[in-house]
Amino acid sequence: MTIFRFATALVAVSLSAQTIPLSEYKDRREQLRKSLDGAVLVLFGETDDGLGDTRDGFFQEPNFRYLTGWNEPGAILLMDAKTEQLLLPARNERRENFSGRMSAPGDAGLAELTGFSKVAAVEAFETQLFKLLESSQRVVTLESHPRAEKLHAMLAMRKFGDATPMIAKLRAVKSKTELALLQRSIDITLDAHRAAWKRMQGGLVEYQVANTMTAAYHEAGCERSAYPPIVGSGKNSTILHYFKNTRRMDAGEVLLMDVGAECSGYAADVTRTVPINGKFTARQKEIYEIVLGAQKAAIAAVKPGITFSKSDAGSLYAVAYAYINTHGKDLHGESLGKYFTHGLGHHVGLDVHDPQSSDLPLVEGAVVTIEPGIYIPEEGIGVRIEDMVLVTEKGGKLLSGALPRDVKEIERALANK
């Protein structure tokens, strides 16, 4: 290992060790407690089959992770107006034989490890829950969770509320620590895109480019892709969620790469569309610059209070759509708005699509994508440009702008690969 490689490895290890302090998770729970209105919160963490997930690995339920920071399977959070407790599964030697040692009730130092002064066994779940319900008639849980139905059956006479919108409201505003973790995921994702630009050429198969990108962020210490990589050349660039990545690409086509890393639990979502041979054709350039113009117009309009809604005449979507629909024509002389076939953006955080409605106003501290696109199957040209933006009091702050977007900058970067 060279000195350079050794230094790079140390950086990767250091970055992958970044965590959110337990005090921040406690603060989040305190904020949520203000919305409970005397109800008891029951939040189920993700489970596994005791043997581990052999396909994707364990993935904690994001709302549970947001409130607890706990990343082992089978845990439950119980909370009311005054108390909180984390319930953990008993030790299971067979499971640990497959997945490694897990924390269990009775272990030394659990309060320091979890941030909860009270840690009990999941086997005591019903007993602990009914104790809390002695002074409350309402239960709040994630209504979409698979275990919600059983909870309803167990507490048939109780009133229920959905915790999802309460937690989503908190998750929309990113803390300084979250912003740092998101920026790290973005920066590593941009490096993955640069690696793809250096490798791509006519004759390669799309999955070879995708593999180059995923290898780049795994090497940097990230745990997984934030979503299945989309690498589409030629006509495949016009398919919005093209996951096959199996076509051999040709020089003269565009290559759309919608690929993002998940690092320390936080997702990145970045798309670039570039010419495979390093030079846009006149038509490709025309379509590309219309999409870029729409994106720049939308980013300039980002501010607290604005929405992504398609039904709101003053929304960010309306800004981008109006730009696309008033610039350029298809081969039949018709406006291009009909080729912008998806929403303009979404929130990003622990999920690549954080749980926020497009009809809700953006708030200061939110991180969103801005991703207009034009997809014309008849011409084999699909262009999407997607960047991540922080909503600030003064407007939108571009977080992924270090990766070139302008035609000349892209062509210059590809010429120097």
Secondary structure, DSSP 8 states (H G I E B T S, - for coil): --HHHHHHHHHHHHHHT----HHHHHHHHHHHHTTSTT-EEEEE-----SS--TTT-----HHHHHHH---STT-EEEE-SS-EEEEE----HHHHHHH-----TT-TTHHHHHS-S-EEEGGGHHHHHHHHGGG-SEEEE-TTSTTHHHHHHHTTTSEEEE-HHHHHHHHHS--HHHHHHHHHHHHHHHHHHHHHHHH--TT-BHHHHHHHHHHHHHHTT--EESS--EEEEGGGGG-TT------B--TTSEEEEEE-EEETTEE--EEEEEETTSS--HHHHHHHHHHHHHHHHHHHH--TT----TT-TTSHHHHHHHHHHTS-B-TTS-BSGGG--S-S--B-SSSTT-S--TTS---TT-EEEE--EEEEGGGTEEEE-BEEEEEETTEEEESSTTS--SHHHHHHHHHT-
